[in-house]
Each structure stands twice: as structure tokens, then as C-alpha cells.
């Protein structure tokens, strides 16, 4: 996994944690996933939404 992808996943994890504690707004989470996916390198565009979604589902439980 390249550093850009790791950084993106770290940002996604921090964002999802913030989302869960403060906002509880699923539309915000979806727009954040899309924004992160669009701002990463092509190799990690597919990975960020999938790993972010999995992390989000785990945190919701």
C-alpha cells in the first residue's frame, strides 16, 4: 500500500470518527467518501471508499 493511500485511509478514519461522534449524518459521510476518492491517486480511488465504508460499518455497531 502506498503512502498516499495510507494517508487517505487515515483521513477517512478520522473523518468517520468525527462523523460518528458529532454529526450522525449519513449524507455527509457519503459526500466525504466521494471527495476523498476524487482527491487521491488513481491507484487508490477504488480503495478509499471501500475501506472507508467497511470502517464506517464497523464503527456503527
TORNUVO-345030 format. One record per residue (C-alpha): residue number from 1; residue in three letters; x, y, z. Coordinates in steps of 0.1 Angstrom, whole numbers, plus 5000, padded with zeros to 4 digits. Example, Ala and Ser with C-alpha at 12.3 -4.5 7.8 and 13.67 -1.06 7.14 Angstrom:
REM residues 2
1  ala  5123  4955  5078
2  ser  5137  4989  5071
//
This chain:
REM residues 61
1  unk  5000  5000  5000
2  unk  5015  5033  4990
3  unk  5018  5063  5015
4  unk  4992  5084  4997
5  unk  4967  5056  5001
6  unk  4976  5051  5037
7  unk  4972  5089  5043
8  unk  4938  5089  5026
9  unk  4926  5060  5047
10  unk  4939  5078  5079
11  unk  4919  5109  5069
12  unk  4889  5088  5061
13  unk  4892  5071  5095
14  unk  4894  5104  5113
15  unk  4866  5118  5093
16  unk  4843  5088  5101
17  unk  4851  5090  5138
18  unk  4842  5127  5137
19  unk  4811  5119  5118
20  unk  4800  5092  5142
21  unk  4805  5113  5173
22  unk  4794  5148  5162
23  unk  4773  5148  5131
24  unk  4755  5114  5127
25  unk  4746  5124  5092
26  unk  4750  5097  5066
27  unk  4748  5121  5036
28  unk  4779  5139  5050
29  unk  4798  5106  5052
30  unk  4788  5097  5016
31  unk  4800  5131  5003
32  unk  4833  5128  5022
33  unk  4839  5094  5007
34  unk  4833  5108  4973
35  unk  4856  5138  4980
36  unk  4884  5116  4993
37  unk  4881  5093  4963
38  unk  4883  5122  4939
39  unk  4913  5137  4955
40  unk  4935  5106  4957
41  unk  4958  5090  4931
42  unk  4941  5067  4906
43  unk  4955  5036  4922
44  unk  4937  5043  4955
45  unk  4904  5058  4942
46  unk  4887  5024  4944
47  unk  4903  5015  4978
48  unk  4893  5046  4998
49  unk  4855  5043  4995
50  unk  4856  5005  5001
51  unk  4878  5007  5032
52  unk  4861  5038  5045
53  unk  4827  5021  5041
54  unk  4840  4990  5060
55  unk  4854  5011  5088
56  unk  4822  5031  5090
57  unk  4800  4999  5092
58  unk  4823  4985  5120
59  unk  4821  5018  5140
60  unk  4782  5018  5137
61  unk  4779  4985  5156
//
